[in-house]
Amino acid sequence: MREVSEFVVIFPGRFNGTGMQEIDLLLRALKSEYPHYTFEPGWGSNLDEDFKVIPVVGRIGDGEGEDPDQVYLCKPLDPTVIPDLVQTLQVYEALGAGVN
């Protein structure tokens, strides 16, 4: 089984109406802290004041000896990872890497 390495980040409601520049800046900062992970912005309504980080825990076979019709699940994620990612986003936002 593979490790979880992809995450979708849902930004708080206060980011609605901001340009992609602020979101991209926070995602780049997150990537620099966690280079072994990839992050994509998620789209939807998040009226909470907190960031939401959703792990991608399954994927379709990639054709490298895997069945392209099969869904492969990742190993369970360490329970400290998502809180660490959220805290990193909060710190970078507080430092001015996003909307205050």
C-alpha contacts under 8 A as a table, 3 or more apart, distances in Angstrom:
res1	aa1	res2	aa2	distance
1	M	72	Y	7.80
1	M	73	L	6.95
1	M	74	C	5.53
1	M	75	K	5.82
2	R	73	L	7.55
2	R	74	C	4.93
2	R	75	K	6.02
3	E	74	C	5.32
3	E	75	K	5.30
3	E	76	P	7.70
3	E	77	L	7.50
4	V	55	P	6.80
4	V	56	V	6.59
4	V	57	V	5.93
4	V	74	C	5.66
4	V	75	K	6.71
4	V	76	P	7.69
4	V	77	L	6.51
5	S	36	H	6.86
5	S	37	Y	4.70
5	S	38	T	6.24
5	S	55	P	7.79
5	S	56	V	7.53
6	E	37	Y	5.73
6	E	38	T	4.83
6	E	39	F	5.98
6	E	40	E	7.99
6	E	55	P	6.12
6	E	56	V	5.43
7	F	37	Y	7.48
7	F	38	T	6.26
7	F	39	F	4.94
7	F	40	E	6.44
7	F	53	V	6.45
7	F	54	I	5.46
7	F	55	P	4.46
7	F	56	V	5.56
8	V	39	F	5.71
8	V	40	E	4.92
8	V	41	P	5.65
8	V	42	G	5.49
8	V	53	V	5.78
8	V	54	I	5.09
8	V	55	P	6.44
8	V	56	V	7.27
9	V	39	F	6.74
9	V	40	E	6.13
9	V	41	P	4.95
9	V	42	G	5.38
9	V	51	F	7.08
9	V	52	K	5.77
9	V	53	V	4.65
9	V	54	I	6.40
10	I	41	P	6.18
10	I	42	G	4.84
10	I	43	W	6.60
10	I	44	G	7.49
10	I	46	N	6.99
10	I	51	F	5.92
10	I	52	K	4.91
10	I	53	V	6.30
10	I	54	I	7.93
11	F	14	R	7.99
11	F	15	F	6.38
11	F	23	I	7.99
11	F	41	P	7.68
11	F	42	G	7.52
11	F	46	N	6.78
11	F	50	D	7.47
11	F	51	F	5.12
11	F	52	K	6.61
12	P	15	F	5.87
12	P	16	N	7.77
12	P	46	N	5.47
12	P	47	L	6.15
12	P	48	D	5.75
12	P	49	E	5.13
12	P	50	D	5.52
12	P	51	F	5.43
12	P	52	K	7.78
13	G	16	N	5.44
13	G	45	S	7.11
13	G	46	N	5.24
13	G	47	L	4.45
13	G	48	D	6.22
13	G	49	E	6.56
14	R	47	L	7.79
14	R	49	E	7.36
14	R	99	V	7.60
15	F	18	T	5.40
15	F	23	I	7.99
15	F	99	V	6.81
18	T	21	Q	7.99
18	T	22	E	7.15
18	T	99	V	7.99
19	G	22	E	6.27
19	G	23	I	7.43
20	M	23	I	5.13
20	M	24	D	5.90
21	Q	24	D	5.14
21	Q	25	L	6.07
22	E	25	L	5.09
22	E	26	L	6.38
22	E	97	A	6.94
22	E	98	G	4.86
22	E	99	V	6.75
23	I	26	L	5.27
23	I	27	L	6.22
23	I	41	P	7.65
23	I	98	G	6.89
24	D	27	L	5.05
24	D	28	R	6.06
25	L	28	R	5.19
25	L	29	A	6.24
25	L	97	A	6.26
25	L	98	G	6.95
26	L	29	A	5.05
26	L	30	L	6.16
26	L	89	L	6.78
26	L	92	Y	6.87
26	L	93	E	7.20
26	L	97	A	5.98
26	L	98	G	6.34
27	L	30	L	5.01
27	L	31	K	6.11
27	L	39	F	6.63
27	L	40	E	7.63
27	L	41	P	7.87
28	R	31	K	4.98
28	R	32	S	6.18
29	A	32	S	5.14
29	A	33	E	6.49
29	A	92	Y	7.27
30	L	33	E	5.22
30	L	34	Y	6.15
30	L	39	F	7.97
30	L	85	L	7.57
30	L	88	T	6.97
30	L	89	L	6.78
31	K	34	Y	5.00
31	K	35	P	5.15
31	K	36	H	7.98
31	K	37	Y	6.85
31	K	38	T	6.76
31	K	39	F	7.14
32	S	35	P	5.54
34	Y	37	Y	5.73
35	P	38	T	7.47
46	N	49	E	7.96
48	D	51	F	7.89
51	F	86	V	6.09
51	F	89	L	7.50
51	F	90	Q	7.86
52	K	86	V	7.12
53	V	82	I	6.31
53	V	85	L	7.35
53	V	86	V	6.82
54	I	82	I	7.88
56	V	59	R	7.71
57	V	73	L	5.72
57	V	74	C	5.13
57	V	75	K	7.71
57	V	76	P	7.99
58	G	71	V	6.46
58	G	72	Y	5.43
58	G	73	L	4.24
58	G	74	C	5.83
59	R	71	V	5.48
59	R	72	Y	5.36
59	R	73	L	6.58
60	I	68	P	6.09
60	I	69	D	6.78
60	I	70	Q	5.80
60	I	71	V	4.48
60	I	72	Y	6.06
61	G	64	E	7.74
61	G	66	E	5.10
61	G	67	D	5.27
61	G	68	P	4.26
61	G	69	D	6.58
61	G	70	Q	5.67
61	G	71	V	6.19
61	G	72	Y	6.61
62	D	65	G	7.86
62	D	66	E	6.13
62	D	67	D	7.44
62	D	68	P	5.96
63	G	66	E	5.03
63	G	67	D	6.17
63	G	68	P	5.58
66	E	70	Q	7.67
67	D	70	Q	5.30
68	P	71	V	7.95
77	L	81	V	7.22
78	D	81	V	5.78
79	P	82	I	6.84
79	P	83	P	7.84
80	T	83	P	5.67
80	T	84	D	6.19
81	V	84	D	5.17
81	V	85	L	6.25
82	I	85	L	5.04
82	I	86	V	6.17
83	P	86	V	5.09
83	P	87	Q	6.06
84	D	87	Q	5.10
84	D	88	T	6.15
85	L	88	T	5.11
85	L	89	L	6.32
86	V	89	L	5.14
86	V	90	Q	6.26
87	Q	90	Q	5.02
87	Q	91	V	6.17
88	T	91	V	5.12
88	T	92	Y	6.20
89	L	92	Y	5.25
89	L	93	E	6.08
90	Q	93	E	5.13
90	Q	94	A	6.10
91	V	94	A	5.08
91	V	95	L	6.22
92	Y	95	L	5.03
92	Y	96	G	6.52
92	Y	97	A	5.33
92	Y	98	G	7.33
93	E	96	G	5.23
93	E	97	A	4.86
93	E	98	G	4.80
93	E	99	V	6.60
93	E	100	N	6.80
94	A	97	A	7.19
94	A	98	G	7.72
94	A	100	N	6.78
96	G	99	V	7.02
96	G	100	N	6.88
